[in-house]
Structure formats: C-alpha cells, structure tokens
C-alpha cells in the first residue's frame, strides 16, 4: 500500500526518534514473562509508553510489537505475583499515567483507563501496529508458521484471547468499529489470514474465523467518504461463504453462537437479510427480511430479483420501491395490454418509473411482498379506491369510461342506525276457529356527510363527492315494500282457509342543500355481501342523494336520514297455524360518485423540484411538486449519494427518481483555511507548539587547575510535545513546509503528519537530514503519495528540544541568563 511505502523510510529511524527518552533494560520485558524478544529492541520507560505508541504506532518495528506484548502482559497480570506490581496502585495505568500522549486529532491527553481493550485512541494505535507489522496478528493468535511471542502456552493463550476480543467482543460486537476494523480490513485485503487456519483455533472459546467474520462484516457493502468499497473481492467472497450457515443459524437456531452474532451485529444481519435464501422465503423469513431491506432504503430492487420467480432487470439498481410507485402515474407502457383505456397514451407517456411499477404489479411474488409491507403498500395503494396510491392511478388509465365521462364510484362504510325485526305466531287445533298473527318493525338509517370526505388513514372518500347512494334491505316474498313482512301459512288436507297482508312507510330527512330522491328504486346495482335474513327472499332498495351543491363546510356538517316502518299480519281458520315476520335495516356501505382529477387521468407534472440535505450528507429529501395541482406534492428520501474530494473540496451528488442529479459542494472539514496557503500556529489550532524557558541560576564549576579557573554557568532547556489539531490541514495538499525556531542550540525536532486513525503518513525533522533546512529553519514533509482520505481530518505531532548554555570564568564576571526557545511557528501548504 502507498501508506506503507511512505512509512518504511522512517523505520530505521525508530530508535533515533526515541533517544531523548530514557530506555529501560531489555530484561524488563523478558524477566516477568517468557516473551521472545530480539536483540537491541528499544523499550521506553513505562510512563513514556503511551506517548511512544501515540507517535509511532504505525512503525514497522520489533520494538512496537514488544511494547504491545509488554503492556498486554503487565496490565492483565497486575498482581502481587509479579515484580512490576505496585500495591499502592490498583492498576498499571494508574501508576504510569504521569506523562501526556498525543491522542487522535492531535489532542494532548493523560491515560484515563486501561490501554488493553480500550476503544478510541489505543484501539487505533493497536490497529496501526498490526497493519504495519502484518505478521504480528499471526503471532498474537499463535498460528502455526509464525514466530512465537512466548515459550509459555499460558502467555500464548493470553495474547490470543486479547486479540480475539478485539476481533469480537461478545458484550459489544461493534466496540472497535471506529478504527481497529479498518486496519484489519487493510491487513486482509489480499486474502491474508482468510483461510482455514483460523478454523483450527479458539479465542475466548469462540472459533477464530467467527471472530474475524465479525470484524470484516462491519465494513460489508459499505463505502468510504469518496464512495469506494472498503472490502476487496477476496474479502467479500470470504464473508459471503458464511451466508447460508449464518442464515440457518438465525432462522432455525442451528448454531446459537452464530445466531447471537447475527442478532448483535447489524452487518451480519444485513448479510443474511440480503441473501437469495431470504428472497426465496427460506424458513418463512422472506417478508421479515424484505421489510428490513425496505426500511434501510437500500437495495430493495436487487433483493426482489434474488427470488427465483422474479427477474425484472430494470429494478436491479432501485433502492426505494415506494418512490417508484409514488412517482408513477400508472401508465403501463405495454402495447399488448388490452386493459388500456388510451393505448397510445400508455405507450407514449410511460416513464421508466411507470414501466417498473407495472412490471412489479404483474409479478405475483413481487406484489405479495409489496402489499404485505406497510411502507410499499401505502405507496402502491391499499385498494383501487385509494386515490393516493398507484393502484388507483393505474385503474383510472385502464378503465373503459362510460358516457358520463371520468366519474368513479367509491364504497365507504358510512351508514349507521337501527335494524329491526318483528315476529308473531298463532296456532290452534279444532274443526272451526281462527288464528291470527300481527307484527311491525321500524328502522332508522343515518349517514353523516363528513364521513364521505377523504380519510388519509383509511384512504377512502372524496372531498368533492357528486352523489351518495344508500341501501336498505328487507325481507319479503312479494314485491313493492321498502320495508316489508313475510307470512308463513300451512293447512291440512286443504281444510285451511287463510289470508295475509302488510303495510309500509318511508320518509327522508336531509340537511340543507341535499336533494333527496323519489321513493322509487334506483338503478344502482349492489354487489356487496348480503345480510342475514329471516325469510325466503331478501330484497334491496337503493336511494341516491345529490350532494354536488354542498360546500366543504356543508359536507362537514350535513346528514341524510332514512326512516322506515313495516307491518305484517296473517290469519288462518280450521286446522293450522300462522307466523308473521317484518324486518328492515341499512346496508353499511354507501357509494359516492366523484370526478377523477385530471392528474390521475393525464398524468402529473412534477416539474418543480427541491432538495434538502442531511447534516452528514448520508441522505437527502427530494420534494417534487406538481405544476398542474399545487396540492400534489411528493417527498422522496434518497440514500443514493456519492462523494468525491479534490483540492480540499468535497462534492456530494444525489440522484433523483427521474435520473436528475443534485450536487452540494463543501470544504473538507468546513474550515476557512482549507483554501489558505499559509497558516500561523495559534492556541486555537495547536497545543504545546512553542516554549521559551529562561534560567538565571548560576552554577559554579570548579576546574582541577584551581579556584582561579572556576567557571560560572547558566543553562536552560526547553522541550515541546505538541500537536496541530485535526481538520486544520486541508485535503489536496502535496507538501507542508513548517517554520521552526530553536535557540540557542537545536537538540532535536520532529514533525509528523498522521492520518485520522493515527498512522504516520509523513515525517520530517532533525532525524532526516534531507527534510530539514537548518539555515532557513524549515522542515519539509512530503505528502503527495497520500490520498484525500488519509488527509481528511489528519493532524500533526510536534516534538523538540533546544538548549542554551552561557559560561564565563569566575575572574571575568557573571554569565547572562540563559533562554532556550523551541517551537513551530507556521505552516505553508503546497498543492
């Protein structure tokens, strides 16, 4: 990788970088554990370790590996059985947090917790060390073929379990997603470690390949800030080789560990949710996973195409199925579709959205998933009468209009009231006599016209109804009564004489503006479910009321009332009996007629468009407004966003549903100096970057030649360990020239540019003679080989030391005060 090519020239300097730090004996590492070390490995004092790791974590160095194993061993074995233990301190870090280190972003910090297993700074530093030293992961895991870190099996198990927990912390599987994951991704890009070796060892009781799976899955199908895939083809293939195993573990509970991994890791869940097993409803989880994909806003079309019975090439790149239906006017684009009302319009006006929507509608498998998901079904339409749904717009364009023109009828459950039934019977036995039965029933039906208005919850009704038809049912064996009766009669051997009759009443009571019908039967044909009946025949009457003259306010307060009454009687003589029934009630469904909007007939004109970006540009809301009807507005959220970076500028691009594009240009990091060539360091953007120390204390230094040769001395030393904060350096920079001051004697100065994760991507100073100009007091750090991703939110670490010493003879006077100055004062960018 480019990054490693930049770092390697500095590797030989790793020891020189740290000469200013006191070194402990090599035995400090090896004495307490059977840890294998190389000769002449540099190990800083324990209190200097945090600073050393923060500035050198990406060095390819045996020292770096030895320091990590030392920290792991001592932190995890902080007890009285080891000579490095101090009973006055409860942990290793509490004793050795006296020296500050440079945290990510260039912030100076002190340790506030254990290094091992910590997330954030030292998670990143460990990942850098693993990436810079590719063999180190194999050594920590104790894989065959890698040099052992210890002769003790106990130590090998300790290191294996530690690195295993970084790969998979069961209590928090995403704990190290911020930095460590990226290093492991880079380390394994060419397939390193992605083999059967990991299946042979266990970390904390978990197979090591499952631990690696958890780590790499964190970047599965994800892209970086410039739209590039994190994972390589070998990595993707390796992860997907576990797809079926993970799917069955989750849906059939075949492996509890893997099921827990999937349950606790969104990326592994995403892996199985987007599988062909899911799309083909294996183990009955298809709808569950389709719902998940729809909610994610990504890849819904590709998911449907994974089903063996769905093959619609046009949906392969469709993320949001709902928006397809929302912005389709219902043209089918199918010249063979005999249902088209205006075939030429359907063929000529159909857009890509229309054709996709029609293709989904005609595929039973796709339609089943769509109609069983609340989000997609809302856009598709809950019924043909749902005026906001695609199904309604499609139906409008595929219905043969009658002579009355574009008028449609909709059914609404709006009628309520009292149903009634009356019954009576009489019987007798004798040569002569009379039996008689009489009964009556009364019914009231109420329709509140506000219930006819459009209801966004039920997707029914209309705000511009023309008429409303109300149905009444009754029982009768004869024709003519609106609410009637039924009589039953019987005789024996034709000795029975009988007769029967009925009465009926009907009246309307309506609010102002509603025109009631005559008492006759309308021509409306009911096609709904019949009510239960008490006689041989059930009949219906329908009455249509004109509401076309009502204002919206009148519709909100209007009503229709239908009052019915019926009576019935029968009698019989001689041997026999008689029974009379009378019943009536309201059909709950009323029917309204209303005009079809022109947009539903001839299509919308979504020509006014605007976009609103998310604060982090992860999504954008695009609003489409119809120029034919301002009330027709659709807002679509898209996650189809790409980003490109050049010369300190990030350009975000969103793609709309008509393949239109929207762009937003911002400066990387949002800083004003992103386009500035020269930057003066101040406390706002840098820390501990300049220091001046003056010392007036006089020291006597007696010479062996006697008192007359005594020297009087003043001396001072100034040291800095500072930083330039993240976001100050703009992307696109090829070279940075740092101006420094050092008085009177420069002992050392080192300037390093680090990536957001703490990797050294450029370095210069006194340790590299070709980068420092001592005459002009400048240090040049070359960055041309780095990508914008490396420079985005990069930061700078600065360390240096200057000394001053004034010496005079005791016989000639007193030395002047000594002032030592060291610092970096400004930076100059070259693009």
Secondary structure, 3 states (H helix, E strand, C coil): CHHHHHHHHHHCCHHHHCCCCCECCCHHHHCCCCECCCCCCCCECHHHHHHHHHHHCCCCCHHHHHHHHHHHHHHHCCCCCCCCCCCCCCCHHHHCCCCCEEECCCEEECCCCCCCCCCCHHHHHHHHHHHHCCHHHHHHHCCCCCCCCECCHHHHHHHHHHHHHHHCCCCCCCCCCCCHHHHHHHHCCCCCCCCHHHHHCEECCEEHHHHHHHHHHCCCCCECCCCCECCCHHHHHHHHCCHHHHHHHHHHCCCHHHHHHHHHCHHHHHHHHCCHHHHCCHHHCHHHHHHHHHHHCCCHHHHHHCCCCCCCHHHCCCCCHHHHHHCCCCCCCCCCCCCCCCHHHHHHHCCHHHHHHHHHHHCHHHHHHHHCCHHHHHHHCCCCCCCCCHHHHHHHHCCCCCCCCCEEEEEEECEEEECEEEEEEEEECCCCCEEEEEEEEEEEEEEEHHHHCCECCCCECCCCEEEEEEEEEEECCCCCCCCCEEEEECCCCCCCCEEEEEEEEEEEEECCCCECCCCCCCCCCCCCCCCCCCCCCEEEEEEEEECCCCCHHHHHHCEEEEEEEEEEEEEEECCEEEEEEEEEEECCEEEEEEECCHHHHHCCCCCEEEEEECCCCCCEEEEEECCCCCCCEEEEEECCEEEEEECCEEEEEEECCCCCEEEEEEEHHHCHHHHCCEEECCCCCEECCEEEEEECCCEEEEECCEEEEEEEEEEEEEEEEEEECCCCCCCCCCEEEEEEEEECEEEEEEEEEECCCCCEEEEEECCEHHHEECCCCEEEEECCCCCHHHHCCCEEEEEEEEEEEEEEECCCCCCCCEEEEEEEEEEEEEC
